[in-house]
Amino acid sequence: MNDFYKVLFNKQPDEMIRGDYYFHADMDGDCFDENNVRNWMEDGAFRRAWKKGQNAENEMAPLYAKACEVFAERPSPFLEIACGPGMGLAPLLLTQYPKTLCLATDACSLLIKSWRQYIDGNLSQYDISLASFSVFDMPLRENSLSTVTSYIGVSSTRAGEQGQTKALREIYRVLKSGGYFIAIENEWTNLDAIKRVFELWGRPIWDGLQNLSPWKDKFMKCGFIVENDEKSCYHKLSKTDNELGEQADKFGIAIGQTYTLYILRKP
């Protein structure tokens, strides 16, 4: 853990492994297992994820370019929340600004342990601190960071919209006044089509897909000023994405998500 981040924590970790902080919050994260670890480490998933995150030539290019433009105006040590197996926006920002400090976090301790192993062996040129904690209850002091980043980190939180709001309030709390939350989040574009897929599938619609308010409304409700939300792209769900995509393909129903870059400032 870099000394810059050490002083920002408001309590001691439950465990420290290889310098990284663990707060035993696995219940709030994805449930990965050793099969996932083999995929990340032996089958090259981490390597591919990092390379994809660096690549501004993919469908996210306009969003990535704007995110880098905003970060360039005020480069500072940043917190990547709910980094997942893709490491969020860290590959993009660290490729552009390799000397910048990064604290990447996720609730899943197994994921963080795996990332540490991969980073030490393959990404040692970057100063990446790691911690395992929940975005619902971040063990960080109020007004402690100038920049927080997310790539569907809030979109992927558990407990639906209630969980998203809880996460946003925590992000707002740890940001300094004038600090920025740079986030690419997604939302479903055709709920009627999605409901039809679940009807044909014979399953109840997932809780996280129901009665969701627009992201802009959620951000403003939590106190953020939305400075920019103009960059977005559409991703059609395919059968290789997940189980829902597989069912949509089976029934010939097109469903997808819009990914939008939000530039949010704490007053």
C-alpha positions as CSV (number, residue, x, y, z in Angstrom):
1,M,0.0,0.0,0.0
2,N,1.5,3.3,-1.1
3,D,2.0,5.8,1.8
4,F,-0.3,8.3,0.0
5,Y,-3.3,5.9,0.5
6,K,-2.4,4.6,3.9
7,V,-3.3,7.8,5.7
8,L,-6.6,8.0,3.9
9,F,-8.1,4.9,5.6
10,N,-10.2,5.6,8.7
11,K,-9.8,2.1,10.2
12,Q,-7.3,-0.8,10.2
13,P,-7.8,-3.7,7.8
14,D,-9.0,-7.0,9.0
15,E,-6.0,-8.5,7.2
16,M,-3.0,-7.4,5.3
17,I,-1.5,-9.6,2.6
18,R,1.6,-8.5,0.6
19,G,0.9,-4.9,1.6
20,D,-2.7,-4.9,0.4
21,Y,-5.7,-4.2,2.8
22,Y,-8.5,-6.7,3.2
23,F,-11.8,-5.8,5.0
24,H,-13.7,-9.1,4.6
25,A,-16.5,-7.7,2.5
26,D,-16.9,-10.6,0.1
27,M,-20.7,-10.8,0.6
28,D,-21.1,-7.6,-1.2
29,G,-19.1,-8.7,-4.3
30,D,-19.2,-11.3,-7.1
31,C,-18.6,-14.9,-6.0
32,F,-15.6,-15.9,-8.0
33,D,-13.8,-19.2,-7.4
34,E,-10.6,-21.1,-8.3
35,N,-12.0,-21.8,-11.8
36,N,-12.1,-18.0,-12.4
37,V,-8.5,-17.7,-11.0
38,R,-7.3,-20.3,-13.6
39,N,-9.1,-18.3,-16.3
40,W,-7.6,-15.0,-15.2
41,M,-4.0,-16.3,-14.6
42,E,-3.4,-19.3,-16.8
43,D,-5.8,-18.7,-19.7
44,G,-4.8,-15.0,-20.1
45,A,-8.1,-13.3,-19.1
46,F,-6.2,-10.6,-17.0
47,R,-3.8,-10.0,-19.9
48,R,-6.6,-9.6,-22.4
49,A,-8.6,-7.4,-20.1
50,W,-5.7,-5.0,-19.5
51,K,-4.9,-4.8,-23.2
52,K,-8.6,-4.2,-24.0
53,G,-8.8,-1.5,-21.3
54,Q,-5.7,0.3,-22.9
55,N,-7.2,0.2,-26.4
56,A,-8.9,3.4,-27.4
57,E,-9.7,2.0,-30.8
58,N,-12.6,-0.2,-29.7
59,E,-16.3,0.8,-29.5
60,M,-15.6,2.8,-26.3
61,A,-13.1,5.1,-28.1
62,P,-15.1,8.3,-27.8
63,L,-15.8,7.6,-24.2
64,Y,-12.2,6.7,-23.4
65,A,-10.9,9.9,-25.2
66,K,-13.2,12.1,-23.2
67,A,-12.3,10.4,-19.9
68,C,-8.5,11.0,-20.7
69,E,-9.2,14.6,-21.6
70,V,-10.9,15.3,-18.3
71,F,-8.3,13.4,-16.3
72,A,-5.5,15.3,-18.0
73,E,-6.9,18.6,-16.7
74,R,-6.3,17.5,-13.1
75,P,-4.2,14.3,-13.0
76,S,-4.1,13.0,-9.4
77,P,-3.9,9.8,-7.5
78,F,-7.3,8.0,-8.1
79,L,-9.5,5.4,-6.6
80,E,-11.0,2.7,-8.9
81,I,-14.1,1.3,-7.3
82,A,-15.4,-2.3,-7.9
83,C,-12.6,-2.9,-10.4
84,G,-13.6,-6.4,-11.3
85,P,-11.6,-8.7,-13.6
86,G,-11.3,-5.8,-16.1
87,M,-9.6,-3.3,-13.7
88,G,-12.1,-0.6,-14.7
89,L,-10.5,2.6,-16.1
90,A,-7.1,1.9,-14.6
91,P,-5.5,0.4,-17.7
92,L,-6.6,3.4,-19.8
93,L,-5.5,6.1,-17.3
94,L,-2.2,4.4,-16.3
95,T,-1.2,3.8,-19.9
96,Q,-1.6,7.5,-20.5
97,Y,-0.2,8.6,-17.1
98,P,2.1,5.8,-15.9
99,K,3.5,7.7,-12.9
100,T,0.0,8.3,-11.4
101,L,-0.8,6.5,-8.2
102,C,-3.8,4.1,-8.3
103,L,-5.8,2.4,-5.6
104,A,-7.9,-0.4,-7.2
105,T,-10.5,-2.0,-5.1
106,D,-13.2,-4.7,-5.2
107,A,-15.2,-6.5,-2.5
108,C,-14.0,-9.9,-3.7
109,S,-10.8,-10.8,-1.8
110,L,-9.9,-13.7,-4.2
111,L,-10.0,-11.2,-7.1
112,I,-7.7,-8.8,-5.3
113,K,-5.3,-11.5,-4.4
114,S,-5.2,-12.6,-8.0
115,W,-4.7,-9.1,-9.3
116,R,-1.7,-8.7,-6.9
117,Q,-0.1,-11.8,-8.3
118,Y,-0.6,-10.6,-11.8
119,I,0.5,-7.0,-11.2
120,D,3.7,-8.0,-9.5
121,G,4.6,-10.3,-12.3
122,N,3.5,-8.2,-15.3
123,L,2.7,-4.6,-14.4
124,S,5.4,-3.7,-12.0
125,Q,6.1,-0.4,-13.9
126,Y,2.9,1.0,-12.3
127,D,2.3,2.0,-8.7
128,I,-1.0,0.1,-8.1
129,S,-2.2,-0.3,-4.5
130,L,-5.0,-2.8,-3.9
131,A,-7.7,-3.2,-1.3
132,S,-10.7,-5.4,-0.8
133,F,-13.7,-3.6,0.6
134,S,-17.3,-2.9,-0.2
135,V,-18.3,0.2,-2.1
136,F,-21.3,0.3,0.2
137,D,-19.0,1.0,3.2
138,M,-15.6,2.3,2.1
139,P,-13.1,2.5,5.0
140,L,-11.8,5.9,3.8
141,R,-12.0,9.3,5.4
142,E,-14.4,11.9,4.2
143,N,-13.1,14.4,1.7
144,S,-10.0,12.4,1.1
145,L,-9.7,12.0,-2.7
146,S,-9.7,14.3,-5.8
147,T,-10.7,11.6,-8.3
148,V,-12.7,8.4,-8.2
149,T,-13.2,6.3,-11.3
150,S,-15.6,3.5,-12.4
151,Y,-16.3,1.3,-15.3
152,I,-19.7,-0.1,-14.6
153,G,-18.6,-0.4,-11.0
154,V,-21.8,1.2,-9.7
155,S,-24.0,-0.5,-12.4
156,S,-22.7,-3.9,-11.1
157,T,-23.4,-3.3,-7.4
158,R,-25.8,-5.7,-5.6
159,A,-29.2,-4.7,-4.2
160,G,-30.4,-3.0,-7.3
161,E,-31.1,0.8,-7.3
162,Q,-30.9,0.9,-3.5
163,G,-27.4,-0.5,-3.7
164,Q,-26.4,1.9,-6.5
165,T,-27.6,4.9,-4.4
166,K,-25.8,3.7,-1.4
167,A,-22.6,3.3,-3.4
168,L,-23.0,6.8,-4.9
169,R,-23.4,8.4,-1.5
170,E,-20.2,6.7,-0.4
171,I,-18.3,8.0,-3.4
172,Y,-19.6,11.5,-2.8
173,R,-18.5,11.2,0.9
174,V,-14.9,10.3,0.1
175,L,-14.5,12.9,-2.6
176,K,-13.0,16.3,-1.8
177,S,-15.1,19.4,-2.6
178,G,-14.4,20.1,-6.2
179,G,-13.4,16.4,-6.8
180,Y,-14.5,14.4,-9.8
181,F,-16.2,11.1,-10.3
182,I,-15.4,9.8,-13.8
183,A,-17.7,7.0,-14.5
184,I,-18.8,4.8,-17.5
185,E,-22.0,3.2,-16.4
186,N,-24.6,1.3,-18.4
187,E,-28.4,1.0,-18.5
188,W,-30.8,-1.2,-20.4
189,T,-32.5,0.4,-23.4
190,N,-35.7,-1.7,-24.0
191,L,-37.2,-3.1,-20.8
192,D,-40.3,-4.3,-22.7
193,A,-38.1,-6.6,-24.8
194,I,-36.2,-7.7,-21.8
195,K,-39.4,-8.6,-20.0
196,R,-40.5,-10.6,-23.0
197,V,-37.3,-12.6,-22.9
198,F,-37.9,-13.5,-19.2
199,E,-41.5,-14.5,-20.0
200,L,-40.4,-16.9,-22.7
201,W,-37.6,-18.1,-20.5
202,G,-40.1,-18.9,-17.7
203,R,-38.2,-16.9,-15.1
204,P,-39.0,-13.8,-13.0
205,I,-37.2,-10.7,-14.2
206,W,-34.1,-9.9,-12.2
207,D,-34.5,-7.4,-9.4
208,G,-31.8,-5.2,-10.7
209,L,-33.6,-4.7,-14.0
210,Q,-36.8,-3.3,-12.5
211,N,-38.0,0.2,-11.8
212,L,-34.6,1.8,-12.5
213,S,-34.5,5.6,-12.6
214,P,-32.1,7.4,-15.1
215,W,-28.5,7.6,-14.0
216,K,-28.6,11.4,-14.2
217,D,-31.4,11.5,-11.7
218,K,-29.5,9.2,-9.3
219,F,-26.4,11.3,-9.5
220,M,-28.1,14.6,-8.8
221,K,-30.1,13.0,-6.0
222,C,-26.8,12.1,-4.3
223,G,-25.5,15.7,-4.7
224,F,-23.3,15.5,-7.8
225,I,-23.2,18.1,-10.5
226,V,-23.4,16.4,-13.9
227,E,-20.9,18.3,-16.0
228,N,-21.0,16.1,-19.1
229,D,-23.0,13.1,-20.2
230,E,-22.7,13.5,-24.0
231,K,-20.5,10.5,-24.9
232,S,-22.3,7.1,-25.2
233,C,-22.3,3.9,-27.2
234,Y,-24.7,1.0,-27.6
235,H,-23.8,-2.7,-27.0
236,K,-26.2,-5.4,-28.3
237,L,-26.2,-8.3,-25.9
238,S,-25.0,-11.5,-27.5
239,K,-25.2,-15.1,-26.5
240,T,-21.5,-15.1,-25.4
241,D,-22.1,-12.2,-23.0
242,N,-24.1,-14.0,-20.3
243,E,-27.2,-16.2,-19.7
244,L,-29.6,-13.4,-20.5
245,G,-27.9,-12.8,-23.9
246,E,-28.0,-16.5,-24.6
247,Q,-31.8,-16.6,-24.0
248,A,-32.4,-13.4,-26.1
249,D,-30.5,-14.9,-29.0
250,K,-32.5,-18.2,-28.6
251,F,-35.8,-16.3,-28.9
252,G,-34.6,-13.9,-31.6
253,I,-35.1,-10.8,-29.4
254,A,-32.6,-7.9,-29.6
255,I,-31.8,-6.4,-26.3
256,G,-28.8,-4.2,-25.3
257,Q,-27.3,-1.6,-23.1
258,T,-26.2,2.0,-23.6
259,Y,-22.8,2.8,-22.0
260,T,-22.4,6.5,-21.1
261,L,-19.5,8.5,-19.8
262,Y,-20.5,10.7,-16.9
263,I,-18.3,13.5,-15.7
264,L,-19.5,14.3,-12.1
265,R,-18.3,16.9,-9.7
266,K,-18.8,17.3,-6.0
267,P,-19.6,21.0,-5.2
